[in-house]
Amino acid sequence: MTIDFIQLTKPTSLFVEVMSRWENDSSLVPLIRPNQNREELEKRQTITLEGIKERLEYLQIYQIFMNNKLIGEMNYMIDPPHLFKKEKGTAWIGITIGESEARGKGIGTQALEFLEKEIKDQGFHRIELGVFEFNTKAHELYQKLGYKEIARIEDFTYWQGRMWSDIRMEKYI
């Protein structure tokens, strides 16, 4: 199994198509975006080439390939307003393994380690992230890699008929 991480500098129609599929996959939606109610959870979004270009203005985006197939994406931004701990020079990260056959193979671990190195190489030393409390596999991965819980934001996202917390975690690199 060959894993490659390639920075997205110019979005392609393939990337937009795959991102649209993941953003509207009912098994992924609860994991990748907060939803205030059932209507938001069931709402589908259109991803466009222009929208991805706009994201590149504030996000560093990396494509994740397994055996030359696009299976995920990861990104980071510096000092976004939604940080729990407003510490200057903090990277906020996000990772999506969009293809089900790629999950449980250690790719998330490799992706996190890659992002940590990229962020550190850019001169930043703190990472913060949010993980929904029902996403236990991701939470366990972050703990295993040294992320520490710093807060829980109650009633943050809707799933399975109720509201769940967002667990905020940090790591100094």
N, C-alpha and C positions, 0 to 999 in steps of 0.2 A: 504494500500500500504506500503510495507516494502522496505526501501532503505538501501543498504549496500555498504560500500567502502572497498575493500580488496586490499592491496598492492600486486603487482605482483613481485614475487621473482624468480619464475621459470616459464617461459612461457609454456603454454599448446597448443596442436594442436587446441583446440576450440578457444582460444584467437587469435591465428594466423588466423584462418579461418574467424572469425568475423571481425578482423581488416582489412583483405584483402577485405571483402565485403564493409566495410565503406570507405576505401581508394579509392574504385573504384565506389562508388555510385555517379551517376551524380548529384544528389541533394546535396550531401555533399562536393564533391570535391572543388567547389568554396569557401566554407566556411572554409576548413581546411588546405589548402595549397595555397601559392601564385603561380600564373601562369603568365608568361610573354606574352603569346599569345594563340590563339585558339588551336594550336597544343599541347601545354603543358596542357591546360585545358582538352582536350580530351584524353590525354595520360593516360593509366592505369598502375598501379604499382603492382608488385608482392611482397607481404609481406611474409617473411620466418621466420621460427623459429630462424635461425641464426641471421637474421636482428633484431628481437626483443631482442635477447640476447645482441647484440651490443648496442642497445638503452639503455638497463639497465645499461651499463657502465657509462652513463652520465645523465640518467633520473631516477627520482623516478616515477614509474608508478602505478596507482591505477585503478582497475576495478570498474565499477559502476554497481550494480545489483538492479533490481526492481523485487520484488517477486521471487527472486532466478534466474532471467534471466539476462544475461549480456546485458546491454543496452547502455553502454558508457565507456569511459576511460578518465582519467585526468592524468596530469603529471606536474613535474617541474624540472628545472635544475638551477644550481647556476652559476651566472656570465658568461652566454654564450656571444660569440662575437657580437651577433646581438642586444644587449641591446642598446637602444637609449641613455639613461643616464648611463654612465659607473660608477655606484656607487657600490663599493665592497660589496659583501654579498647580492646581489639582486637575487631573485628567478624569473625566467621567467616561466609562467604557460600556459598550454593548456588544454582545455576541449572539448570533443566531446560527445554529446548525439547522438549516432548512430542510435538508433531505433526510428522511427517517432512516435510510440505510446507513447513514454516516454517524448516527448517534451511538454512544456507548463504545466507541472505538478509541477514546483518548484524544480525539481531535480538539475538544474543548480545552483540555489541559495544554496542548501544544499552542493553541490559539492565544490563550491567556499569557503563556510564557513569552510568545512572540510580541504581543502588545506591550507587556511590561518592559521588554528590552527596547522597543521603539520609543516608548514614552520616556524611559530613562535616558536614551540616547539624545532625545530632544531637550534634556536638561530639567525634566520634571521628576519629582520624587514622591508624589502622593497620588493614589488612585482611589476613587470612590465609585460605588456602584449600588444599584438597587436590585433586589431579587424578591419576587412575590413569595409570600410565606408558603404557598402550596407547591412551589417549584423546589422540592426537597433535593433533587439530584443536583441542580445548579448550586443550591446553598451548600451542600456537602462538598462540592468541587471547590468552591471559593474558600471554605474553611480549610480544606486540605492544602490549598496553596498559600495559606497564611493570611487570608482576609479576616478581619475582626468586625463583629457587629458593633455599630456605634449608635443605632437608633432603630425604632420601629414606628412607621407612620401608619396609624390605625385607619381602617375603612378606606383604603387607598384604591382598591380595584375589585370589580365585581366578577364572580365566577361561581358556577354551580349553585346559584340561588342565594348567594350571600356575599358580603364584603370581606376582603382579606387585607392584611397589612403588607406594606412594603418594608422589607428589611434592608436597611442601609449598612453597607460594609465599607471598610477602608483597608488600605495596605500602603505602607511606606516602602519604597523601593530604592 
